[in-house]
Amino acid sequence: MIAVIIFYLHLIFACYVFVKTFQSDGVVLAFLNVAFVVVMFTVGWTISDLAVGLFVSDEGYRILMPQGKALLTMIKLTGFYRPESAEYAKLLPKDAIALVFLSTIEIFFYRFFFREVKH
């Protein structure tokens, strides 16, 4: 679920970049900026996945199934929960953590890159 939200936020941001650039600089530069955002996302996700992989295991973490319905629902909503048996579940948070890490870095980078230049 976290990954889906981050993908949709990137899609909305790409549309915003296209419209903003199209209004000020034209259609060619708008497509180039969207291509830049796509390339930065794909390369950045690869690098952030590599960095997060140093701290988070690919196999995930085996945990006991939560007994409370509220906690179980919250874990299921995160998107990195997979039941193994009636007693155990596996948490696979590597992709979600890598995407959150990437999005945090991108916020600072794009604020610098797409800021308004005062003449």
Backbone atoms as SQL, in Angstrom:
CREATE TABLE atoms (id INTEGER PRIMARY KEY, chain TEXT, resi INTEGER, resn TEXT, atom TEXT, x REAL, y REAL, z REAL);
INSERT INTO atoms VALUES
  (1, 'A', 1, 'MET', 'N', 0.814, -1.183, 0.000),
  (2, 'A', 1, 'MET', 'CA', 0.000, 0.000, 0.000),
  (3, 'A', 1, 'MET', 'C', 0.868, 1.262, 0.000),
  (4, 'A', 2, 'ILE', 'N', 1.950, 1.214, 0.756),
  (5, 'A', 2, 'ILE', 'CA', 2.848, 2.366, 0.788),
  (6, 'A', 2, 'ILE', 'C', 3.451, 2.593, -0.592),
  (7, 'A', 3, 'ALA', 'N', 3.845, 1.518, -1.252),
  (8, 'A', 3, 'ALA', 'CA', 4.434, 1.638, -2.591),
  (9, 'A', 3, 'ALA', 'C', 3.434, 2.217, -3.584),
  (10, 'A', 4, 'VAL', 'N', 2.189, 1.813, -3.500),
  (11, 'A', 4, 'VAL', 'CA', 1.157, 2.332, -4.414),
  (12, 'A', 4, 'VAL', 'C', 0.958, 3.826, -4.199),
  (13, 'A', 5, 'ILE', 'N', 0.914, 4.256, -2.957),
  (14, 'A', 5, 'ILE', 'CA', 0.749, 5.686, -2.663),
  (15, 'A', 5, 'ILE', 'C', 1.927, 6.480, -3.218),
  (16, 'A', 6, 'ILE', 'N', 3.138, 5.966, -3.046),
  (17, 'A', 6, 'ILE', 'CA', 4.316, 6.675, -3.549),
  (18, 'A', 6, 'ILE', 'C', 4.324, 6.714, -5.073),
  (19, 'A', 7, 'PHE', 'N', 3.907, 5.627, -5.729),
  (20, 'A', 7, 'PHE', 'CA', 3.815, 5.637, -7.195),
  (21, 'A', 7, 'PHE', 'C', 2.813, 6.685, -7.669),
  (22, 'A', 8, 'TYR', 'N', 1.651, 6.756, -7.022),
  (23, 'A', 8, 'TYR', 'CA', 0.650, 7.749, -7.418),
  (24, 'A', 8, 'TYR', 'C', 1.139, 9.175, -7.162),
  (25, 'A', 9, 'LEU', 'N', 1.851, 9.393, -6.073),
  (26, 'A', 9, 'LEU', 'CA', 2.404, 10.725, -5.822),
  (27, 'A', 9, 'LEU', 'C', 3.416, 11.112, -6.897),
  (28, 'A', 10, 'HIS', 'N', 4.208, 10.157, -7.359),
  (29, 'A', 10, 'HIS', 'CA', 5.148, 10.451, -8.439),
  (30, 'A', 10, 'HIS', 'C', 4.416, 10.732, -9.748),
  (31, 'A', 11, 'LEU', 'N', 3.342, 10.023, -9.997),
  (32, 'A', 11, 'LEU', 'CA', 2.543, 10.280, -11.198),
  (33, 'A', 11, 'LEU', 'C', 1.929, 11.678, -11.160),
  (34, 'A', 12, 'ILE', 'N', 1.401, 12.064, -10.014),
  (35, 'A', 12, 'ILE', 'CA', 0.838, 13.410, -9.864),
  (36, 'A', 12, 'ILE', 'C', 1.930, 14.458, -10.025),
  (37, 'A', 13, 'PHE', 'N', 3.107, 14.203, -9.455),
  (38, 'A', 13, 'PHE', 'CA', 4.209, 15.151, -9.591),
  (39, 'A', 13, 'PHE', 'C', 4.656, 15.277, -11.044),
  (40, 'A', 14, 'ALA', 'N', 4.703, 14.166, -11.779),
  (41, 'A', 14, 'ALA', 'CA', 5.085, 14.221, -13.198),
  (42, 'A', 14, 'ALA', 'C', 4.070, 15.039, -13.995),
  (43, 'A', 15, 'CYS', 'N', 2.787, 14.887, -13.691),
  (44, 'A', 15, 'CYS', 'CA', 1.759, 15.707, -14.361),
  (45, 'A', 15, 'CYS', 'C', 1.935, 17.181, -14.017),
  (46, 'A', 16, 'TYR', 'N', 2.228, 17.469, -12.750),
  (47, 'A', 16, 'TYR', 'CA', 2.456, 18.856, -12.332),
  (48, 'A', 16, 'TYR', 'C', 3.658, 19.452, -13.063),
  (49, 'A', 17, 'VAL', 'N', 4.750, 18.697, -13.149),
  (50, 'A', 17, 'VAL', 'CA', 5.949, 19.179, -13.844),
  (51, 'A', 17, 'VAL', 'C', 5.643, 19.428, -15.309),
  (52, 'A', 18, 'PHE', 'N', 4.890, 18.531, -15.939),
  (53, 'A', 18, 'PHE', 'CA', 4.551, 18.706, -17.346),
  (54, 'A', 18, 'PHE', 'C', 3.738, 19.978, -17.559),
  (55, 'A', 19, 'VAL', 'N', 2.688, 20.163, -16.772),
  (56, 'A', 19, 'VAL', 'CA', 1.813, 21.331, -16.954),
  (57, 'A', 19, 'VAL', 'C', 2.562, 22.620, -16.656),
  (58, 'A', 20, 'LYS', 'N', 3.320, 22.639, -15.573),
  (59, 'A', 20, 'LYS', 'CA', 4.057, 23.853, -15.191),
  (60, 'A', 20, 'LYS', 'C', 5.094, 24.218, -16.260),
  (61, 'A', 21, 'THR', 'N', 5.832, 23.237, -16.770),
  (62, 'A', 21, 'THR', 'CA', 6.842, 23.503, -17.786),
  (63, 'A', 21, 'THR', 'C', 6.210, 23.833, -19.127),
  (64, 'A', 22, 'PHE', 'N', 5.108, 23.187, -19.460),
  (65, 'A', 22, 'PHE', 'CA', 4.414, 23.457, -20.720),
  (66, 'A', 22, 'PHE', 'C', 3.916, 24.897, -20.768),
  (67, 'A', 23, 'GLN', 'N', 3.434, 25.406, -19.657),
  (68, 'A', 23, 'GLN', 'CA', 2.926, 26.776, -19.616),
  (69, 'A', 23, 'GLN', 'C', 4.034, 27.802, -19.768),
  (70, 'A', 24, 'SER', 'N', 5.203, 27.504, -19.248),
  (71, 'A', 24, 'SER', 'CA', 6.261, 28.509, -19.282),
  (72, 'A', 24, 'SER', 'C', 7.272, 28.302, -20.409),
  (73, 'A', 25, 'ASP', 'N', 7.583, 27.059, -20.773),
  (74, 'A', 25, 'ASP', 'CA', 8.677, 26.814, -21.709),
  (75, 'A', 25, 'ASP', 'C', 8.308, 26.052, -22.968),
  (76, 'A', 26, 'GLY', 'N', 7.148, 25.447, -23.035),
  (77, 'A', 26, 'GLY', 'CA', 6.747, 24.740, -24.244),
  (78, 'A', 26, 'GLY', 'C', 6.690, 23.236, -24.062),
  (79, 'A', 27, 'VAL', 'N', 6.200, 22.583, -25.108),
  (80, 'A', 27, 'VAL', 'CA', 5.913, 21.155, -25.026),
  (81, 'A', 27, 'VAL', 'C', 7.173, 20.293, -25.036),
  (82, 'A', 28, 'VAL', 'N', 8.192, 20.684, -25.763),
  (83, 'A', 28, 'VAL', 'CA', 9.410, 19.868, -25.845),
  (84, 'A', 28, 'VAL', 'C', 10.109, 19.814, -24.491),
  (85, 'A', 29, 'LEU', 'N', 10.268, 20.954, -23.855),
  (86, 'A', 29, 'LEU', 'CA', 10.909, 20.978, -22.544),
  (87, 'A', 29, 'LEU', 'C', 10.038, 20.296, -21.491),
  (88, 'A', 30, 'ALA', 'N', 8.727, 20.349, -21.657),
  (89, 'A', 30, 'ALA', 'CA', 7.834, 19.663, -20.721),
  (90, 'A', 30, 'ALA', 'C', 8.047, 18.155, -20.787),
  (91, 'A', 31, 'PHE', 'N', 8.131, 17.609, -22.003),
  (92, 'A', 31, 'PHE', 'CA', 8.390, 16.176, -22.137),
  (93, 'A', 31, 'PHE', 'C', 9.784, 15.805, -21.627),
  (94, 'A', 32, 'LEU', 'N', 10.758, 16.669, -21.852),
  (95, 'A', 32, 'LEU', 'CA', 12.106, 16.402, -21.344),
  (96, 'A', 32, 'LEU', 'C', 12.139, 16.391, -19.816),
  (97, 'A', 33, 'ASN', 'N', 11.404, 17.303, -19.186),
  (98, 'A', 33, 'ASN', 'CA', 11.359, 17.328, -17.723),
  (99, 'A', 33, 'ASN', 'C', 10.663, 16.091, -17.161),
  (100, 'A', 34, 'VAL', 'N', 9.601, 15.642, -17.821),
  (101, 'A', 34, 'VAL', 'CA', 8.931, 14.419, -17.369),
  (102, 'A', 34, 'VAL', 'C', 9.858, 13.218, -17.541),
  (103, 'A', 35, 'ALA', 'N', 10.582, 13.166, -18.644),
  (104, 'A', 35, 'ALA', 'CA', 11.546, 12.081, -18.845),
  (105, 'A', 35, 'ALA', 'C', 12.639, 12.128, -17.776),
  (106, 'A', 36, 'PHE', 'N', 13.053, 13.329, -17.400),
  (107, 'A', 36, 'PHE', 'CA', 14.048, 13.491, -16.344),
  (108, 'A', 36, 'PHE', 'C', 13.519, 12.955, -15.014),
  (109, 'A', 37, 'VAL', 'N', 12.267, 13.254, -14.702),
  (110, 'A', 37, 'VAL', 'CA', 11.662, 12.764, -13.462),
  (111, 'A', 37, 'VAL', 'C', 11.587, 11.234, -13.476),
  (112, 'A', 38, 'VAL', 'N', 11.219, 10.658, -14.606),
  (113, 'A', 38, 'VAL', 'CA', 11.122, 9.194, -14.713),
  (114, 'A', 38, 'VAL', 'C', 12.496, 8.553, -14.547),
  (115, 'A', 39, 'VAL', 'N', 13.505, 9.106, -15.195),
  (116, 'A', 39, 'VAL', 'CA', 14.857, 8.553, -15.080),
  (117, 'A', 39, 'VAL', 'C', 15.375, 8.695, -13.651),
  (118, 'A', 40, 'MET', 'N', 15.146, 9.849, -13.034),
  (119, 'A', 40, 'MET', 'CA', 15.588, 10.042, -11.652),
  (120, 'A', 40, 'MET', 'C', 14.901, 9.057, -10.708),
  (121, 'A', 41, 'PHE', 'N', 13.617, 8.780, -10.955),
  (122, 'A', 41, 'PHE', 'CA', 12.890, 7.835, -10.108),
  (123, 'A', 41, 'PHE', 'C', 13.441, 6.420, -10.262),
  (124, 'A', 42, 'THR', 'N', 13.659, 5.983, -11.493),
  (125, 'A', 42, 'THR', 'CA', 14.119, 4.607, -11.694),
  (126, 'A', 42, 'THR', 'C', 15.550, 4.401, -11.192),
  (127, 'A', 43, 'VAL', 'N', 16.420, 5.335, -11.505),
  (128, 'A', 43, 'VAL', 'CA', 17.804, 5.215, -11.038),
  (129, 'A', 43, 'VAL', 'C', 17.871, 5.402, -9.524),
  (130, 'A', 44, 'GLY', 'N', 17.116, 6.366, -9.016),
  (131, 'A', 44, 'GLY', 'CA', 17.103, 6.602, -7.573),
  (132, 'A', 44, 'GLY', 'C', 16.560, 5.425, -6.788),
  (133, 'A', 45, 'TRP', 'N', 15.538, 4.755, -7.331),
  (134, 'A', 45, 'TRP', 'CA', 14.986, 3.591, -6.638),
  (135, 'A', 45, 'TRP', 'C', 16.011, 2.461, -6.595),
  (136, 'A', 46, 'THR', 'N', 16.759, 2.288, -7.670),
  (137, 'A', 46, 'THR', 'CA', 17.794, 1.258, -7.687),
  (138, 'A', 46, 'THR', 'C', 18.868, 1.545, -6.646),
  (139, 'A', 47, 'ILE', 'N', 19.297, 2.782, -6.579),
  (140, 'A', 47, 'ILE', 'CA', 20.350, 3.147, -5.625),
  (141, 'A', 47, 'ILE', 'C', 19.840, 3.086, -4.190),
  (142, 'A', 48, 'SER', 'N', 18.619, 3.580, -3.948),
  (143, 'A', 48, 'SER', 'CA', 18.087, 3.534, -2.584),
  (144, 'A', 48, 'SER', 'C', 17.802, 2.097, -2.148),
  (145, 'A', 49, 'ASP', 'N', 17.400, 1.236, -3.082),
  (146, 'A', 49, 'ASP', 'CA', 17.190, -0.172, -2.751),
  (147, 'A', 49, 'ASP', 'C', 18.513, -0.831, -2.369),
  (148, 'A', 50, 'LEU', 'N', 19.571, -0.462, -3.062),
  (149, 'A', 50, 'LEU', 'CA', 20.897, -0.979, -2.727),
  (150, 'A', 50, 'LEU', 'C', 21.328, -0.498, -1.339),
  (151, 'A', 51, 'ALA', 'N', 21.098, 0.783, -1.039),
  (152, 'A', 51, 'ALA', 'CA', 21.485, 1.332, 0.259),
  (153, 'A', 51, 'ALA', 'C', 20.660, 0.725, 1.393),
  (154, 'A', 52, 'VAL', 'N', 19.363, 0.584, 1.187),
  (155, 'A', 52, 'VAL', 'CA', 18.509, 0.003, 2.224),
  (156, 'A', 52, 'VAL', 'C', 18.826, -1.478, 2.409),
  (157, 'A', 53, 'GLY', 'N', 19.248, -2.143, 1.336),
  (158, 'A', 53, 'GLY', 'CA', 19.603, -3.555, 1.418),
  (159, 'A', 53, 'GLY', 'C', 20.770, -3.833, 2.347),
  (160, 'A', 54, 'LEU', 'N', 21.566, -2.824, 2.645),
  (161, 'A', 54, 'LEU', 'CA', 22.660, -3.000, 3.598),
  (162, 'A', 54, 'LEU', 'C', 22.144, -3.159, 5.024),
  (163, 'A', 55, 'PHE', 'N', 20.932, -2.638, 5.302),
  (164, 'A', 55, 'PHE', 'CA', 20.389, -2.646, 6.656),
  (165, 'A', 55, 'PHE', 'C', 19.168, -3.546, 6.823),
  (166, 'A', 56, 'VAL', 'N', 18.425, -3.782, 5.744),
  (167, 'A', 56, 'VAL', 'CA', 17.189, -4.560, 5.807),
  (168, 'A', 56, 'VAL', 'C', 17.361, -5.825, 4.973),
  (169, 'A', 57, 'SER', 'N', 16.985, -6.942, 5.525),
  (170, 'A', 57, 'SER', 'CA', 17.153, -8.236, 4.863),
  (171, 'A', 57, 'SER', 'C', 16.171, -8.417, 3.708),
  (172, 'A', 58, 'ASP', 'N', 16.620, -9.078, 2.644),
  (173, 'A', 58, 'ASP', 'CA', 15.737, -9.397, 1.519),
  (174, 'A', 58, 'ASP', 'C', 14.693, -10.447, 1.890),
  (175, 'A', 59, 'GLU', 'N', 15.050, -11.350, 2.788),
  (176, 'A', 59, 'GLU', 'CA', 14.138, -12.422, 3.170),
  (177, 'A', 59, 'GLU', 'C', 13.027, -11.942, 4.086),
  (178, 'A', 60, 'GLY', 'N', 13.166, -10.784, 4.668),
  (179, 'A', 60, 'GLY', 'CA', 12.144, -10.258, 5.562),
  (180, 'A', 60, 'GLY', 'C', 12.343, -10.738, 6.987),
  (181, 'A', 61, 'TYR', 'N', 11.340, -10.487, 7.809),
  (182, 'A', 61, 'TYR', 'CA', 11.414, -10.812, 9.225),
  (183, 'A', 61, 'TYR', 'C', 10.202, -11.643, 9.609),
  (184, 'A', 62, 'ARG', 'N', 10.440, -12.751, 10.263),
  (185, 'A', 62, 'ARG', 'CA', 9.361, -13.639, 10.693),
  (186, 'A', 62, 'ARG', 'C', 8.872, -13.180, 12.057),
  (187, 'A', 63, 'ILE', 'N', 7.565, -12.964, 12.165),
  (188, 'A', 63, 'ILE', 'CA', 6.979, -12.498, 13.418),
  (189, 'A', 63, 'ILE', 'C', 5.789, -13.379, 13.774),
  (190, 'A', 64, 'LEU', 'N', 5.400, -13.333, 15.040),
  (191, 'A', 64, 'LEU', 'CA', 4.166, -13.987, 15.461),
  (192, 'A', 64, 'LEU', 'C', 2.984, -13.163, 14.969),
  (193, 'A', 65, 'MET', 'N', 1.912, -13.841, 14.601),
  (194, 'A', 65, 'MET', 'CA', 0.716, -13.134, 14.135),
  (195, 'A', 65, 'MET', 'C', 0.167, -12.281, 15.275),
  (196, 'A', 66, 'PRO', 'N', -0.133, -11.010, 15.010),
  (197, 'A', 66, 'PRO', 'CA', -0.724, -10.176, 16.055),
  (198, 'A', 66, 'PRO', 'C', -2.111, -10.693, 16.435),
  (199, 'A', 67, 'GLN', 'N', -2.427, -10.617, 17.716),
  (200, 'A', 67, 'GLN', 'CA', -3.721, -11.095, 18.187),
  (201, 'A', 67, 'GLN', 'C', -4.796, -10.028, 18.068),
  (202, 'A', 68, 'GLY', 'N', -4.420, -8.763, 18.161),
  (203, 'A', 68, 'GLY', 'CA', -5.397, -7.683, 18.073),
  (204, 'A', 68, 'GLY', 'C', -5.802, -7.412, 16.636),
  (205, 'A', 69, 'LYS', 'N', -7.084, -7.210, 16.418),
  (206, 'A', 69, 'LYS', 'CA', -7.591, -6.945, 15.063),
  (207, 'A', 69, 'LYS', 'C', -7.065, -5.617, 14.521),
  (208, 'A', 70, 'ALA', 'N', -6.953, -4.605, 15.385),
  (209, 'A', 70, 'ALA', 'CA', -6.504, -3.285, 14.926),
  (210, 'A', 70, 'ALA', 'C', -5.057, -3.348, 14.436),
  (211, 'A', 71, 'LEU', 'N', -4.192, -3.993, 15.201),
  (212, 'A', 71, 'LEU', 'CA', -2.784, -4.100, 14.809),
  (213, 'A', 71, 'LEU', 'C', -2.623, -4.942, 13.547),
  (214, 'A', 72, 'LEU', 'N', -3.377, -6.029, 13.453),
  (215, 'A', 72, 'LEU', 'CA', -3.315, -6.876, 12.264),
  (216, 'A', 72, 'LEU', 'C', -3.776, -6.111, 11.028),
  (217, 'A', 73, 'THR', 'N', -4.824, -5.318, 11.167),
  (218, 'A', 73, 'THR', 'CA', -5.312, -4.507, 10.048),
  (219, 'A', 73, 'THR', 'C', -4.277, -3.477, 9.624),
  (220, 'A', 74, 'MET', 'N', -3.634, -2.824, 10.591),
  (221, 'A', 74, 'MET', 'CA', -2.614, -1.824, 10.260),
  (222, 'A', 74, 'MET', 'C', -1.430, -2.462, 9.538),
  (223, 'A', 75, 'ILE', 'N', -1.017, -3.637, 9.977),
  (224, 'A', 75, 'ILE', 'CA', 0.102, -4.319, 9.322),
  (225, 'A', 75, 'ILE', 'C', -0.277, -4.734, 7.907),
  (226, 'A', 76, 'LYS', 'N', -1.506, -5.196, 7.712),
  (227, 'A', 76, 'LYS', 'CA', -1.953, -5.585, 6.373),
  (228, 'A', 76, 'LYS', 'C', -2.020, -4.384, 5.438),
  (229, 'A', 77, 'LEU', 'N', -2.400, -3.216, 5.953),
  (230, 'A', 77, 'LEU', 'CA', -2.506, -2.019, 5.118),
  (231, 'A', 77, 'LEU', 'C', -1.154, -1.507, 4.639),
  (232, 'A', 78, 'THR', 'N', -0.089, -1.817, 5.353),
  (233, 'A', 78, 'THR', 'CA', 1.224, -1.338, 4.924),
  (234, 'A', 78, 'THR', 'C', 1.657, -1.963, 3.612),
  (235, 'A', 79, 'GLY', 'N', 1.207, -3.177, 3.333),
  (236, 'A', 79, 'GLY', 'CA', 1.533, -3.809, 2.068),
  (237, 'A', 79, 'GLY', 'C', 2.734, -4.722, 2.104),
  (238, 'A', 80, 'PHE', 'N', 3.420, -4.815, 3.211),
  (239, 'A', 80, 'PHE', 'CA', 4.565, -5.721, 3.252),
  (240, 'A', 80, 'PHE', 'C', 4.377, -6.843, 4.259),
  (241, 'A', 81, 'TYR', 'N', 3.157, -7.341, 4.336),
  (242, 'A', 81, 'TYR', 'CA', 2.799, -8.427, 5.236),
  (243, 'A', 81, 'TYR', 'C', 2.420, -9.650, 4.410),
  (244, 'A', 82, 'ARG', 'N', 2.964, -10.823, 4.763),
  (245, 'A', 82, 'ARG', 'CA', 2.607, -12.063, 4.078),
  (246, 'A', 82, 'ARG', 'C', 2.445, -13.168, 5.120),
  (247, 'A', 83, 'PRO', 'N', 1.235, -13.736, 5.243),
  (248, 'A', 83, 'PRO', 'CA', 1.056, -14.816, 6.222),
  (249, 'A', 83, 'PRO', 'C', 1.779, -16.083, 5.767),
  (250, 'A', 84, 'GLU', 'N', 2.407, -16.769, 6.716),
  (251, 'A', 84, 'GLU', 'CA', 3.094, -18.029, 6.428),
  (252, 'A', 84, 'GLU', 'C', 2.316, -19.223, 6.956),
  (253, 'A', 85, 'SER', 'N', 1.769, -19.084, 8.142),
  (254, 'A', 85, 'SER', 'CA', 0.980, -20.152, 8.750),
  (255, 'A', 85, 'SER', 'C', -0.044, -19.495, 9.661),
  (256, 'A', 86, 'ALA', 'N', -0.713, -20.299, 10.473),
  (257, 'A', 86, 'ALA', 'CA', -1.721, -19.741, 11.382),
  (258, 'A', 86, 'ALA', 'C', -1.078, -18.928, 12.497),
  (259, 'A', 87, 'GLU', 'N', 0.185, -19.208, 12.798),
  (260, 'A', 87, 'GLU', 'CA', 0.842, -18.531, 13.911),
  (261, 'A', 87, 'GLU', 'C', 1.865, -17.483, 13.484),
  (262, 'A', 88, 'TYR', 'N', 2.426, -17.621, 12.299),
  (263, 'A', 88, 'TYR', 'CA', 3.530, -16.758, 11.900),
  (264, 'A', 88, 'TYR', 'C', 3.210, -15.980, 10.624),
  (265, 'A', 89, 'ALA', 'N', 3.843, -14.830, 10.535),
  (266, 'A', 89, 'ALA', 'CA', 3.743, -14.007, 9.329),
  (267, 'A', 89, 'ALA', 'C', 5.140, -13.511, 8.994),
  (268, 'A', 90, 'LYS', 'N', 5.306, -13.029, 7.789),
  (269, 'A', 90, 'LYS', 'CA', 6.597, -12.500, 7.364),
  (270, 'A', 90, 'LYS', 'C', 6.404, -11.047, 6.944),
  (271, 'A', 91, 'LEU', 'N', 7.267, -10.174, 7.455),
  (272, 'A', 91, 'LEU', 'CA', 7.263, -8.767, 7.062),
  (273, 'A', 91, 'LEU', 'C', 8.357, -8.558, 6.032),
  (274, 'A', 92, 'LEU', 'N', 8.004, -7.939, 4.915),
  (275, 'A', 92, 'LEU', 'CA', 8.945, -7.666, 3.828),
  (276, 'A', 92, 'LEU', 'C', 8.968, -6.157, 3.558),
  (277, 'A', 93, 'PRO', 'N', 9.637, -5.372, 4.409),
  (278, 'A', 93, 'PRO', 'CA', 9.548, -3.917, 4.296),
  (279, 'A', 93, 'PRO', 'C', 10.598, -3.262, 3.408),
  (280, 'A', 94, 'LYS', 'N', 11.460, -4.028, 2.740),
  (281, 'A', 94, 'LYS', 'CA', 12.601, -3.426, 2.043),
  (282, 'A', 94, 'LYS', 'C', 12.173, -2.456, 0.943),
  (283, 'A', 95, 'ASP', 'N', 11.232, -2.846, 0.088),
  (284, 'A', 95, 'ASP', 'CA', 10.805, -1.968, -1.008),
  (285, 'A', 95, 'ASP', 'C', 10.133, -0.705, -0.491),
  (286, 'A', 96, 'ALA', 'N', 9.292, -0.850, 0.514),
  (287, 'A', 96, 'ALA', 'CA', 8.598, 0.319, 1.055),
  (288, 'A', 96, 'ALA', 'C', 9.583, 1.292, 1.700),
  (289, 'A', 97, 'ILE', 'N', 10.539, 0.774, 2.436),
  (290, 'A', 97, 'ILE', 'CA', 11.537, 1.643, 3.069),
  (291, 'A', 97, 'ILE', 'C', 12.392, 2.325, 2.007),
  (292, 'A', 98, 'ALA', 'N', 12.769, 1.590, 0.961),
  (293, 'A', 98, 'ALA', 'CA', 13.570, 2.178, -0.118),
  (294, 'A', 98, 'ALA', 'C', 12.800, 3.287, -0.828),
  (295, 'A', 99, 'LEU', 'N', 11.502, 3.093, -1.061),
  (296, 'A', 99, 'LEU', 'CA', 10.706, 4.129, -1.729),
  (297, 'A', 99, 'LEU', 'C', 10.512, 5.356, -0.849),
  (298, 'A', 100, 'VAL', 'N', 10.316, 5.162, 0.446),
  (299, 'A', 100, 'VAL', 'CA', 10.193, 6.307, 1.354),
  (300, 'A', 100, 'VAL', 'C', 11.514, 7.067, 1.413),
  (301, 'A', 101, 'PHE', 'N', 12.622, 6.355, 1.479),
  (302, 'A', 101, 'PHE', 'CA', 13.949, 6.975, 1.479),
  (303, 'A', 101, 'PHE', 'C', 14.178, 7.767, 0.191),
  (304, 'A', 102, 'LEU', 'N', 13.831, 7.165, -0.943),
  (305, 'A', 102, 'LEU', 'CA', 13.973, 7.834, -2.236),
  (306, 'A', 102, 'LEU', 'C', 13.107, 9.086, -2.305),
  (307, 'A', 103, 'SER', 'N', 11.865, 8.989, -1.870),
  (308, 'A', 103, 'SER', 'CA', 10.955, 10.136, -1.941),
  (309, 'A', 103, 'SER', 'C', 11.435, 11.285, -1.069),
  (310, 'A', 104, 'THR', 'N', 11.999, 10.967, 0.079),
  (311, 'A', 104, 'THR', 'CA', 12.537, 12.010, 0.953),
  (312, 'A', 104, 'THR', 'C', 13.691, 12.743, 0.279),
  (313, 'A', 105, 'ILE', 'N', 14.581, 12.006, -0.341),
  (314, 'A', 105, 'ILE', 'CA', 15.702, 12.633, -1.048),
  (315, 'A', 105, 'ILE', 'C', 15.200, 13.442, -2.242),
  (316, 'A', 106, 'GLU', 'N', 14.215, 12.893, -2.968),
  (317, 'A', 106, 'GLU', 'CA', 13.684, 13.594, -4.140),
  (318, 'A', 106, 'GLU', 'C', 13.008, 14.905, -3.775),
  (319, 'A', 107, 'ILE', 'N', 12.359, 14.972, -2.640),
  (320, 'A', 107, 'ILE', 'CA', 11.704, 16.218, -2.226),
  (321, 'A', 107, 'ILE', 'C', 12.726, 17.345, -2.158),
  (322, 'A', 108, 'PHE', 'N', 13.845, 17.092, -1.512),
  (323, 'A', 108, 'PHE', 'CA', 14.867, 18.130, -1.398),
  (324, 'A', 108, 'PHE', 'C', 15.504, 18.447, -2.750),
  (325, 'A', 109, 'PHE', 'N', 15.760, 17.418, -3.556),
  (326, 'A', 109, 'PHE', 'CA', 16.383, 17.642, -4.854),
  (327, 'A', 109, 'PHE', 'C', 15.475, 18.437, -5.779),
  (328, 'A', 110, 'TYR', 'N', 14.201, 18.047, -5.879),
  (329, 'A', 110, 'TYR', 'CA', 13.290, 18.726, -6.801),
  (330, 'A', 110, 'TYR', 'C', 12.946, 20.136, -6.337),
  (331, 'A', 111, 'ARG', 'N', 12.967, 20.388, -5.044),
  (332, 'A', 111, 'ARG', 'CA', 12.779, 21.772, -4.574),
  (333, 'A', 111, 'ARG', 'C', 13.908, 22.664, -5.079),
  (334, 'A', 112, 'PHE', 'N', 15.106, 22.124, -5.106),
  (335, 'A', 112, 'PHE', 'CA', 16.236, 22.881, -5.624),
  (336, 'A', 112, 'PHE', 'C', 16.175, 22.980, -7.145),
  (337, 'A', 113, 'PHE', 'N', 15.863, 21.884, -7.827),
  (338, 'A', 113, 'PHE', 'CA', 15.922, 21.830, -9.283),
  (339, 'A', 113, 'PHE', 'C', 14.797, 22.618, -9.948),
  (340, 'A', 114, 'PHE', 'N', 13.578, 22.549, -9.424),
  (341, 'A', 114, 'PHE', 'CA', 12.427, 23.187, -10.054),
  (342, 'A', 114, 'PHE', 'C', 12.008, 24.485, -9.364),
  (343, 'A', 115, 'ARG', 'N', 12.883, 25.085, -8.594),
  (344, 'A', 115, 'ARG', 'CA', 12.504, 26.331, -7.917),
  (345, 'A', 115, 'ARG', 'C', 12.408, 27.473, -8.924),
  (346, 'A', 116, 'GLU', 'N', 11.655, 28.465, -8.554),
  (347, 'A', 116, 'GLU', 'CA', 11.497, 29.650, -9.400),
  (348, 'A', 116, 'GLU', 'C', 12.766, 30.492, -9.323),
  (349, 'A', 117, 'VAL', 'N', 13.257, 30.904, -10.464),
  (350, 'A', 117, 'VAL', 'CA', 14.451, 31.742, -10.523),
  (351, 'A', 117, 'VAL', 'C', 14.008, 33.195, -10.567),
  (352, 'A', 118, 'LYS', 'N', 14.533, 33.996, -9.634),
  (353, 'A', 118, 'LYS', 'CA', 14.189, 35.419, -9.599),
  (354, 'A', 118, 'LYS', 'C', 15.227, 36.197, -10.390),
  (355, 'A', 119, 'HIS', 'N', 14.746, 36.982, -11.326),
  (356, 'A', 119, 'HIS', 'CA', 15.657, 37.762, -12.174),
  (357, 'A', 119, 'HIS', 'C', 15.886, 39.127, -11.611);
